[in-house]
Structures are given as structure tokens and as C-alpha cells.
Amino acid sequence: MTEHVVKEAGVGGISEIILITRNGKEAIENHFDAHYELEHRLIKKGKNKVLEDIVKVIPDGVKISSILLADALGLGHAILCAKHLINDEPFTRMR
């Protein structure tokens, strides 16, 4: 689901995505991280289609940052935790 939202955001012209997560949600961050060992194995086995799907998780031109919340105190708190990345730019919330 999150991958689909990220791809749609990229198509819609959003170039920076900030993932705000909490403990126990590391899989979301890990999903968008590079997987060098797996990529190397897929290259060796010639599984280029699977490799392409893994490498293209983040659309071209999209930057992903992540913030880990110590306490989940609501949407306003999450946005305040990302304030230093948002600055005075417009933003949207996606679920």
C-alpha cells in the first residue's frame, strides 16, 4: 500500500516524501532501502524483471526521508516532528 502511494505521489509531481513511523514499523522504512545482497543474487541468477521491480520502488526524482517517533501522540505531533524537513513548504498527509 505504501509503495503504491509513493509511486502515485511521484506521478503527481511530489518530489520529497517524509515517512513518519514509530517503533515496530521499521519494515516500511526497510522496504524503501537498498537491498544490495539480494540485488547481487538476482543479477547472478539473471532475474532481471524481479531486480527491476526491487530497484524501481522509489520513482525517479523522488527523495524519501524518514523520522522515527518516540511517542505516537497524534497527527499534529507527527507533523511537528517533521517541521525541520518541511520548513515553510506546502505538504500533504497520506495514509
C-alpha positions in Angstrom: 0.0 0.0 0.0 2.7 2.5 1.0 4.7 1.7 -2.2 1.6 2.4 -4.3 1.1 5.8 -2.5 4.7 6.7 -3.1 4.5 5.9 -6.8 1.3 7.9 -7.2 2.8 10.8 -5.4 5.8 10.7 -7.8 3.4 10.7 -10.8 1.6 13.6 -9.2 4.7 15.7 -9.0 5.6 15.3 -5.4 9.4 15.1 -5.2 10.0 14.6 -1.5 8.3 12.2 0.8 8.8 12.1 4.6 7.8 8.8 6.2 6.9 9.3 9.9 6.8 6.0 11.7 7.0 4.6 15.2 8.7 1.6 16.8 7.6 -1.6 15.2 7.1 -0.1 11.8 10.7 -0.4 10.6 9.5 -2.6 7.7 8.1 0.4 6.0 11.5 2.2 6.0 13.3 -1.0 5.1 11.1 -1.6 2.1 12.4 1.6 0.5 16.0 0.9 1.4 18.6 -0.6 -0.9 19.0 -4.4 -0.7 22.5 -4.9 -2.2 22.9 -8.6 -1.3 19.5 -9.5 -2.8 20.2 -7.4 -5.9 23.6 -9.1 -6.4 22.0 -12.5 -6.2 19.3 -11.6 -8.7 21.9 -10.3 -11.1 23.9 -13.5 -10.8 20.7 -15.6 -11.5 19.6 -13.4 -14.4 16.3 -12.5 -12.8 16.2 -9.0 -14.4 12.4 -8.4 -14.1 12.4 -9.1 -10.3 15.5 -7.0 -10.0 13.9 -4.1 -11.9 10.8 -4.3 -9.5 13.1 -4.1 -6.5 15.3 -1.3 -7.7 12.4 0.9 -9.0 10.5 1.0 -5.7 11.3 4.7 -5.5 10.3 6.7 -8.6 13.0 8.7 -10.3 13.3 12.2 -8.9 11.7 11.3 -5.6 13.6 11.6 -2.3 12.5 9.7 0.8 13.3 10.8 4.3 12.2 9.0 7.5 11.5 10.1 11.0 11.0 7.7 13.9 8.6 8.9 16.6 9.4 8.1 20.2 5.8 8.6 21.1 2.8 8.5 18.9 0.8 11.5 20.1 -1.3 12.2 17.1 -1.1 13.8 13.7 -0.1 17.3 14.9 2.8 15.9 16.9 4.0 13.9 13.9 4.0 17.0 11.7 5.9 19.0 14.3 8.5 16.2 14.4 9.0 16.7 10.7 8.9 20.5 10.8 12.7 20.8 10.2 12.2 18.9 6.9 9.0 20.6 5.9 10.2 24.1 6.5 7.6 26.5 5.1 6.8 24.3 2.1 3.3 23.1 1.3 2.7 19.5 2.4 0.0 16.8 2.4 -0.7 13.9 4.6 -1.1 10.4 3.0 -2.1 7.2 4.7 
